[in-house]
């Protein structure tokens, strides 16, 4: 295999270590992607009248039933209200009181929406005379609704996507060794697992969740679909540069870095959403 003078790491002789490093990178990137995505709950706390209110506000729900918004508020003298309206709509804000429960919480419900529908909402606190205080300030929380995805579809999707990232990292590291590395042995596995996880299982999950198999190019700009497509094309490019007797470690390293960069984009950013202003009333 032609060597690259800039990359001459002698690391292929440590396969177990390389697999462990690839696994660590995969786990760290998966955690980062999950915790930075727009469907991860908003968690914080606020102090009002000397009382600390901790909260976790959901940003993802399944269609078919109203979504409870629950807040721990043991002081019954403090009132809480839920204010909401549909995202991308001409709706007025609706404000409802959050009702005190026996366990020291208050609760109110957001109305269910169709798949890909979104609702903006705020939790407002009133501890006495004066204005209501929003837990999240002027910025509302946005919750997106999705259809139910069977575990028989969701679990294989997660398994193959995780495996795709693991193989991508491992193949890229193998390509860093210009003397003993044999990334072609892993290249075909990587392409196959990316294809199954992203372009077979991914559209099935999308169909259950948002009633569409594909909303990326050329049908739309769904970032989740588009970044999956770009990652797959990157690995096809690596295959093309390494077909037959051709060898290009740089193409493999490029594909691995491209996929890593894509997986650093938070999950569900610029995902499917309804525009209620363009829908009949």
C-alpha angles and dihedrals in degrees: 000000000000110000128227111227090216095054116046105142115158096212108118090092089070101063097156092053091047091052091050092049091048090050092049092050091048094050093046094049092046091052092047092049093049097046095046098045124109093245096057112106119263107243126186143112138240132198117222121176090345092308119117114220115197117194144181114195117195122232101184132055141163121248122246102059138050117263118238117222108205128192128183103234111154094170103089091195089069116080126208130198133191116221120188149155135174116276115246093015140112092237123136118236115271117210123196130172119252108234123230116244130202092250094063096263133113123218142190131166135238114218115251118254133201119266112296091016116134134204127199116213144171132197109222124200126204119184098167142327114344140050126337115257119221115220090218098037119229093334113089125214114249119213122193124206125218138177122258112277113205115236088234088067101031098050096051089047092053091044094052095042090051090046091049092055092045093051092044092055093044094047091049092052091048088055091056089073105078094181108044104007118117104188092160088075088063099032096082093046090052093051092047095049093045089051095049096043099040107027102031108026093030095061090045090055090045091052093053094042102041106009094247129096095209132012099167128092125355093019100039147329102269102155095208091058094041096050090049090053092048092050091051092048089051090057092045087055090052090050091049092052090049101041119129111341094342117113129190119163090178091061090054093046089048092052092049093049091046092053092046091052091048092051089053088067106097113256118261095014108152089004129158115309139164122240104213092189088069096046128087115259 
